[in-house]
């Protein structure tokens, strides 16, 4: 299985790099949330899915056109973990290919992703990127520019999304 990410042409870090570097020292002041532990558990799940399980559709939270990790609680509990507040938005292409976007820690409480002040912008960005990728994959005559999908093998795919 392979993970890829996207990078805006005007930025030095990819969306996934921004996610991990920004959140590794995050502290929003909720005493009952261990942010570093949550990121570590998300990393464990990425490894578990990448090395053993594959990117099966039921391992993703379906949030509009985009998806998010960690998976729904019942799958995450198979690793002995409780549900997490962290959300990493992504696009599941196949059982062997996932494109990672960005995300944040979801605000505790009864907020949907669209209502959460922390993840709302990443939710919206992920859905715009997913829409563009859907179009790229279904309409071979349409291929925009502006974002780069880093394939980690020296090849890049470019597309543009209006924000």
N, C-alpha and C positions, 0 to 999 in steps of 0.2 A: 504494500500500500504506500501511496505517496501523498505528502502534504505539500501544497504550494501556498504562496501568498501573493498579494498585490501590493504595488507601490505606486504612489502618485509620482509623476515625473518631476514635480517641484519639491519633493521631499527626499531626505537621505535615508530614512528608515522605511522599511515596508510596514504595512498595517499590523502584521503579527509582531514584528519587532517592537513597534511602538506600544502595543498591548502589553507585552511581557516586561519591557523596560519601565514603562510607566507604573505598572501595578505591582512590581516586585517590592516596592517600598511604600505602597499605598497605606493610608490609615485615615479612614473616615470617622473615627471616633466611636464606632460601635464596639463596646467592650466584649460582647459575646462572639465576635467574628475574628478569627485568626486568618488574616488576609494571606500571609505567606503560606500557611498550611493549605488554604484553598487553592492557591496557584500550584502548589506541589501536587495536590490531588488531581487537579486538571491535567497536569503533565503526566501523571501516572495513567490517567484514562487515555490520553493521546497515544502513549506508548502501548497500552493494552490493545487499543483498537488497531493501531498501526502494525503491531507484530503478531496479534493472535486473532482478533475478531473481524477485522475489516470494517468498512464504513457502511454497515447495514442501515437502512432508512430508519429503523426504530431506535437507533442509538442517538438520534438527533431530536432536538426540540424544533418543531416546525413553527417558524415565526414569519408569516407572510411567505414571500418567495425564497427568503433566506432560511437558514437553519442556525441553531446555536448549540454549543456544548457548555457544560456537561450534559450528558443524556438525561432523560426523565429519571426520576428517583429510583424506580424499581430496578433499572439496569445498573445504576451507580451503586446501589446497595449490594450488588453481587461482589463488589470489591471491598465491602465492609465500610463504605462511606455514607454519610448522611448527605442530604441535598445541599448544594452550595449556592452562594449568592453570586459568584462570578459568572459572567456570560461572555463567551467568545463566539462571535458571529462567524459564520462560514457558509460555504456553498458546496454541497455534496454533489459531485459530478457522477461518480459511479461508486461501486463497493470498494474500489481501489484508488480513488482520487478525490481529495478534499482540498478546497481552496480556503485558507484561513483569512479572515478579515481582521476586525478589531473588536473591542468590547470594553467592559468595565464591571464593577461590582454592582449588582442590582440593589437598590434601596430596600431595606427590610420593610415588610408590610404588604398590604394588598394592592400592589402596583402591577399593572401589566408593563411589558417592555415599552409600549408606546407612551405610557404615563410616567415612567420612571425618569426622574431628572438626570440620572447618571447614564443610563444605557440608551435612552431614546435616540440620541443623535447617531449612535453606532447601529442601532436597529434600522433607522431610516437609511443610513449609508449602505448597510448590508443589503437591504432590499433593492436599492437602486443598482448596486453592483450585480446582484443576482438577476435582476431584470435584463441588464445589459448582457450578462453571460448567457442567459436563456436565449436571447436574440442572436448572439454570436453562434451558438450551437445549433440553432434551427434555421437561420437565414444565412446561407453561405455567401451571399452577395453583400452582406452588411458586416463591416469590420471597422469599428471606430478606433481612434487613437487617444492617448492621454494618460491612461493607467498602464502599468506593465505587470504582467503575471510572471513572476520569477520562477522558472522551472528548475533552477539549481543545476542545470546541465549546459549552461552557456546559451540557451535559446530563450528568447523573450517573446511574449505575445502582448500586443498593445491594444488598448481600447480606451475610449473616452466616455465619461459619464458626467452629465451636467448636474451640479449641485446648487 
